[in-house]
Amino acid sequence: MGKTTGRVTLPGESNFLEESKDLLKRWGADAIRDSDGTKLDEGIKSLDAKIYTTYFVARGHNEFAQQHMEECQQIYLMSPYTLADKEEITIAFAAEYFDQQVTPDYDHDPKEWWEVIDRTTQEVVDVKDWDINTKDHTLTIHHAKKFHEYTVSFLS
């Protein structure tokens, strides 16, 4: 049976042209994709292979992502546990996350998609009992129970 090519995509890297040529030949690959957003060498683009690009925000696609936030991947994150020392507490829910990588999602209604939990009782806090300050990424719980711990699960 003769050697065929196709249905194999190699991850590409910059400064990896000779190795990519060798792997295309040895593996019978028909495509190369950039490896998680790294730039491919111009020489790789001239090979007899399909070229794919991976959308990866952390490596060079930030401008596109900022212009099209509706296309970004959404994830749920959780604030650290916060102990209530009075009946109204404010939680800086995003404080432990690097703000250049994570942006709280206010486009989707937080009262519908976020969750505040009394971790002492494991009860979900009613949405009427908390408010968000979108400018400083804080959430204030009204009628908190003293010495109970609370978390905020937020969409980002």
C-alpha positions as a Python dict, from the first residue, in 0.01 Angstrom:
ca = {
    (1, 'M'): (0, 0, 0),
    (2, 'G'): (142, 339, -99),
    (3, 'K'): (197, 620, 143),
    (4, 'T'): (-86, 872, 154),
    (5, 'T'): (-123, 1215, 302),
    (6, 'G'): (-408, 1385, 473),
    (7, 'R'): (-614, 1415, 787),
    (8, 'V'): (-314, 1508, 1003),
    (9, 'T'): (-262, 1861, 1126),
    (10, 'L'): (70, 1952, 1282),
    (11, 'P'): (109, 2224, 1543),
    (12, 'G'): (351, 2486, 1412),
    (13, 'E'): (592, 2712, 1592),
    (14, 'S'): (803, 3007, 1488),
    (15, 'N'): (1165, 2915, 1405),
    (16, 'F'): (1056, 2556, 1335),
    (17, 'L'): (1056, 2551, 953),
    (18, 'E'): (1298, 2263, 888),
    (19, 'E'): (1138, 2044, 1153),
    (20, 'S'): (792, 2118, 1010),
    (21, 'K'): (908, 2015, 660),
    (22, 'D'): (1046, 1690, 800),
    (23, 'L'): (732, 1610, 1000),
    (24, 'L'): (502, 1687, 705),
    (25, 'K'): (693, 1435, 498),
    (26, 'R'): (737, 1164, 764),
    (27, 'W'): (383, 1179, 899),
    (28, 'G'): (204, 1248, 572),
    (29, 'A'): (40, 1553, 726),
    (30, 'D'): (-162, 1786, 507),
    (31, 'A'): (-206, 2084, 739),
    (32, 'I'): (-24, 2302, 991),
    (33, 'R'): (-182, 2525, 1253),
    (34, 'D'): (-13, 2785, 1466),
    (35, 'S'): (39, 2656, 1815),
    (36, 'D'): (-206, 2845, 2037),
    (37, 'G'): (-167, 3175, 1859),
    (38, 'T'): (208, 3188, 1796),
    (39, 'K'): (309, 3342, 1462),
    (40, 'L'): (421, 3104, 1190),
    (41, 'D'): (729, 3176, 982),
    (42, 'E'): (666, 3300, 629),
    (43, 'G'): (852, 2991, 500),
    (44, 'I'): (595, 2758, 657),
    (45, 'K'): (321, 2934, 463),
    (46, 'S'): (492, 2835, 137),
    (47, 'L'): (483, 2460, 215),
    (48, 'D'): (239, 2228, 41),
    (49, 'A'): (-3, 2224, 335),
    (50, 'K'): (-318, 2394, 454),
    (51, 'I'): (-248, 2662, 713),
    (52, 'Y'): (-484, 2721, 1008),
    (53, 'T'): (-475, 2989, 1272),
    (54, 'T'): (-593, 2937, 1628),
    (55, 'Y'): (-773, 3224, 1799),
    (56, 'F'): (-595, 3266, 2131),
    (57, 'V'): (-648, 3586, 2327),
    (58, 'A'): (-340, 3560, 2546),
    (59, 'R'): (-105, 3564, 2247),
    (60, 'G'): (-167, 3842, 2003),
    (61, 'H'): (-544, 3857, 1946),
    (62, 'N'): (-627, 4099, 2227),
    (63, 'E'): (-737, 4385, 2001),
    (64, 'F'): (-989, 4162, 1824),
    (65, 'A'): (-1117, 4026, 2155),
    (66, 'Q'): (-1167, 4371, 2302),
    (67, 'Q'): (-1367, 4478, 1997),
    (68, 'H'): (-1581, 4160, 2004),
    (69, 'M'): (-1639, 4073, 2368),
    (70, 'E'): (-1957, 3888, 2268),
    (71, 'E'): (-1733, 3629, 2097),
    (72, 'C'): (-1510, 3564, 2398),
    (73, 'Q'): (-1524, 3246, 2597),
    (74, 'Q'): (-1723, 3285, 2919),
    (75, 'I'): (-1612, 3121, 3241),
    (76, 'Y'): (-1739, 3119, 3597),
    (77, 'L'): (-1500, 3228, 3869),
    (78, 'M'): (-1545, 3241, 4243),
    (79, 'S'): (-1439, 3509, 4488),
    (80, 'P'): (-1246, 3420, 4800),
    (81, 'Y'): (-1448, 3339, 5110),
    (82, 'T'): (-1536, 3662, 5290),
    (83, 'L'): (-1632, 3671, 5657),
    (84, 'A'): (-1921, 3901, 5746),
    (85, 'D'): (-1835, 4119, 6045),
    (86, 'K'): (-2148, 4332, 6008),
    (87, 'E'): (-2487, 4313, 5836),
    (88, 'E'): (-2370, 4487, 5518),
    (89, 'I'): (-2047, 4365, 5362),
    (90, 'T'): (-1873, 4447, 5037),
    (91, 'I'): (-1678, 4180, 4849),
    (92, 'A'): (-1414, 4272, 4591),
    (93, 'F'): (-1502, 3957, 4398),
    (94, 'A'): (-1247, 3997, 4115),
    (95, 'A'): (-957, 4120, 4331),
    (96, 'E'): (-761, 3795, 4320),
    (97, 'Y'): (-771, 3773, 3939),
    (98, 'F'): (-532, 3947, 3700),
    (99, 'D'): (-740, 4223, 3541),
    (100, 'Q'): (-549, 4201, 3213),
    (101, 'Q'): (-680, 3843, 3168),
    (102, 'V'): (-1022, 3846, 3334),
    (103, 'T'): (-1306, 4093, 3295),
    (104, 'P'): (-1634, 4045, 3483),
    (105, 'D'): (-1924, 4003, 3240),
    (106, 'Y'): (-2181, 4275, 3296),
    (107, 'D'): (-2337, 4229, 2949),
    (108, 'H'): (-2535, 3933, 3078),
    (109, 'D'): (-2752, 4028, 3375),
    (110, 'P'): (-2558, 3942, 3693),
    (111, 'K'): (-2883, 3904, 3886),
    (112, 'E'): (-2970, 3619, 3649),
    (113, 'W'): (-2630, 3459, 3591),
    (114, 'W'): (-2428, 3519, 3908),
    (115, 'E'): (-2469, 3356, 4247),
    (116, 'V'): (-2393, 3472, 4600),
    (117, 'I'): (-2373, 3192, 4854),
    (118, 'D'): (-2371, 3192, 5232),
    (119, 'R'): (-2102, 2926, 5269),
    (120, 'T'): (-2181, 2873, 5637),
    (121, 'T'): (-2535, 2753, 5562),
    (122, 'Q'): (-2483, 2668, 5190),
    (123, 'E'): (-2785, 2884, 5105),
    (124, 'V'): (-2803, 3100, 4795),
    (125, 'V'): (-2850, 3467, 4886),
    (126, 'D'): (-3160, 3618, 4725),
    (127, 'V'): (-3075, 3861, 4442),
    (128, 'K'): (-3278, 4130, 4622),
    (129, 'D'): (-3019, 4122, 4900),
    (130, 'W'): (-2715, 4220, 4694),
    (131, 'D'): (-2602, 4493, 4454),
    (132, 'I'): (-2304, 4532, 4222),
    (133, 'N'): (-2074, 4828, 4168),
    (134, 'T'): (-1946, 4773, 3812),
    (135, 'K'): (-1687, 5051, 3834),
    (136, 'D'): (-1482, 4891, 4111),
    (137, 'H'): (-1597, 4528, 4069),
    (138, 'T'): (-1748, 4493, 4414),
    (139, 'L'): (-2067, 4331, 4535),
    (140, 'T'): (-2245, 4446, 4850),
    (141, 'I'): (-2457, 4202, 5048),
    (142, 'H'): (-2735, 4355, 5257),
    (143, 'H'): (-2868, 4168, 5561),
    (144, 'A'): (-2561, 3943, 5587),
    (145, 'K'): (-2543, 3721, 5892),
    (146, 'K'): (-2253, 3812, 6117),
    (147, 'F'): (-1971, 3561, 6126),
    (148, 'H'): (-2099, 3376, 5820),
    (149, 'E'): (-1872, 3338, 5516),
    (150, 'Y'): (-1986, 3441, 5168),
    (151, 'T'): (-1865, 3389, 4812),
    (152, 'V'): (-1960, 3535, 4476),
    (153, 'S'): (-1964, 3313, 4167),
    (154, 'F'): (-1944, 3546, 3870),
    (155, 'L'): (-1939, 3517, 3495),
    (156, 'S'): (-1627, 3650, 3334),
}
